[in-house]
Amino acid sequence: MRELGADDPDEIQGLYTHQPPTIHLFRRGLLFTATNANQHVDEQELREQIRVTILHEVGHHRGMNEDEVGELGYG
């Protein structure tokens, strides 16, 4: 978390590592992001967050930095 600059585990939805090339999804961050004001997980929002997170991490796999991935709408 320190390397990512995150103070709270809820801030991290995914991570790409180079060796071996792997996309990690973090359940806690994804669920936190998809939880509505009534403290219920919005299933459609959860699916969207998973989709966006995977595309974000694939962007890193393809050599994009945070700004470039964000420009594609996967920030």
C-alpha positions in Angstrom: 0.0 0.0 0.0 2.9 2.4 0.7 4.2 1.9 -2.8 0.8 2.8 -4.2 0.4 5.9 -2.0 -2.7 4.5 -0.4 -3.6 4.9 3.3 -6.8 2.9 3.2 -7.2 -0.6 1.8 -10.6 0.5 0.4 -8.8 2.8 -2.0 -7.3 -0.1 -4.0 -9.4 -2.0 -6.5 -6.6 -3.6 -8.6 -2.9 -3.9 -9.2 -0.8 -5.1 -12.1 2.5 -6.8 -11.4 5.1 -7.4 -14.1 6.8 -10.7 -12.9 4.9 -12.8 -13.7 2.4 -10.6 -15.5 -0.6 -10.7 -13.2 -3.7 -8.6 -12.6 -4.8 -8.6 -8.9 -8.4 -7.6 -8.0 -9.0 -6.5 -4.4 -12.5 -7.5 -3.2 -12.6 -5.0 -0.3 -11.9 -2.0 -2.6 -14.3 -3.1 -5.3 -17.1 -3.7 -2.8 -16.4 -0.4 -1.1 -16.6 1.4 -4.4 -19.9 -0.3 -5.3 -21.7 0.2 -2.0 -24.5 2.8 -2.1 -25.6 5.2 0.6 -27.9 2.5 2.1 -24.8 0.3 2.7 -25.9 -2.2 0.1 -23.7 -3.4 -2.8 -25.1 -2.3 -6.1 -24.6 -5.4 -8.3 -24.6 -3.4 -11.5 -22.1 -0.9 -10.1 -19.9 -3.8 -8.9 -19.8 -5.3 -12.3 -18.9 -2.0 -13.8 -16.1 -1.4 -11.3 -14.7 -4.9 -12.0 -14.8 -4.1 -15.8 -13.1 -0.7 -15.4 -10.5 -2.1 -13.0 -9.5 -4.9 -15.3 -9.3 -2.5 -18.3 -7.2 -0.1 -16.2 -4.7 -2.9 -15.3 -4.6 -4.2 -18.9 -3.6 -0.6 -19.8 -0.6 -0.9 -17.4 0.2 -4.3 -18.9 0.4 -2.5 -22.3 2.8 0.1 -20.9 0.4 2.9 -20.1 0.9 5.2 -17.1 -1.9 6.4 -14.8 -2.5 9.5 -16.9 -2.8 7.6 -20.1 -5.1 5.0 -18.6 -7.2 7.8 -17.2 -7.5 9.5 -20.6 -9.2 6.3 -21.8 -11.8 6.6 -19.0 -10.3 3.9 -16.9 -8.9 6.1 -14.2 
